[in-house]
Amino acid sequence: MPGGPTKRLHGVKSLIYIDGTELTSANAWSVDVARDTAEGSAFGETWKTVKGGLLGASGSIDTWLEHDTKVLFTAATKAAYASASVMIYPNRTDITDVISFDAFFGAGWAGDMGGIQTAPGSFTVDGAVTLTGFTS
């Protein structure tokens, strides 16, 4: 395998903190980093060209309704200028690997007749995403 062995982690081992409070019923998370782009094409060109801009990130954290509803709601209703601190440990048994950032949250609630009620939260990262560890 090029570059050596790769860690493959089962999602059940994830651990998430928002403003220092552990989410005890989180069941899904994602962080997406993307660069803004602007089209820079000119008349007569066959293919589009784009110019890269600033990096940004967003994502989501889903939890079961009741258990972590207040944590997400509190993060979403902070003062307009106050982002929440987020730390995601993909493997709770090895906390040397962590994804950390500050983010502004949105919170919601969802349910249907065929499933368990959830409290999904979405976020937009305020500043940089930091990866610590992840050496193997």
N, C-alpha and C positions, 0 to 999 in steps of 0.2 A: 504494500500500500504506500503510495507516494507520501512523504512527509511523516511517516510513522503512524502508530495506532491512533484511532479517533475515539473520543468518549461518545457513547450513545446513552443518553439518559432517559429514563422513563419519566413522564410528566408528573407522576404521583409524588415525586420527591421534591417538587418545587416549594419554595417558601417566599412569601411576599410581605413586605412591611410598607405601610403608608404612614408618614409622620411618626415613625417609631412604634406603630401598632400593628401586630401581626394579623393578617387576614387568615382566619381559621377555617373558612369554608370556600376559599378560592378554588375554582375548578378549571380555569382556562386563562391564559394570558398571551399577549403578543406585543411586540415592540417592532415598529417598522421605521427604518431610517431611509430617507430619500433626499435627493438634491433637487432644488427648484431648477427648472429649465425654461428657457425662452427661445422661441424659434428664431433662427438667424438666417433663413433662406433668402436668396435673391432671385430676381426674375431670370428665367432661362435655366435655372438649375433643375436637374431631374429628381434629385433626392433632397428631402428636408435636412437641414442642419440645425442643431440646437446648441445653445451656449449654457454652460452650467452656472448655477448661482449658489445660494446658501443651502447648507444642510439643515434638515429639520427631522423631527420624529413624532410619531403618534402611535397609539395602540389601544389595547383594551385589557381589562381584567374582569372576569366574570366570577360571581360568587352565588351561593345559595341565598335565597331570601331569608331574612331574619338575622342570621349569624353576623354578617359583615355589612348589612345595609347601612348602619349608622356611620361606619368608617368611611365608606364611599360617599355618602351624603355629606358628611362633614368636610371631606376633601373638596367636594363640588361646590359647597356653599361658603368657602372661606372668602375673606375680603378680596375684592377684584384684583388687587396687586399681589396677593399672597399665593404662591404655588405650593404644592405639597411635595415632600421629599419621598421618593420611591426607591426601594431596594428589592431587587428580584434575585433570589438565589435559585438557580436551576436545580441544584442538588443540596437539600438540607443537611446531608451528611458530610458535605465538603463545602464549607462556607468561604473557601478561598476564591471561588468564582462568583462574581456578583455583577449585575447590571444595575447601575444607579443613575438617577436623574431627578430633576424637579419637574413637576407637571401641573397643568390646570386640568381639573376633572369635570366630567359630566356623569351623572348617576341616573339610573332608571330602575324600573321594576318590570318583570315580565312573568306571565304564566299562561297556561292553557290547560284544557281538560285532560290532556294525555301526558303531562309531564310535571316535573317539580318546578315550583316557582323560583325564579332567579332574580338577582340584582346585578345586571350588567353595568359596568362602568367604562367609559371611554376617556382618553386623555390626549392632550397635546403637550409635548415636552417643551419646557422653558429653558433654553440653553443647550448644553451638550449632553450626550449620553456617554457615560464612562463605563468601560469594561475593565474589570480587575480580575486578574488570574487568566483563565482560559489558555493556559500554555500547552496543554496536551489535547 
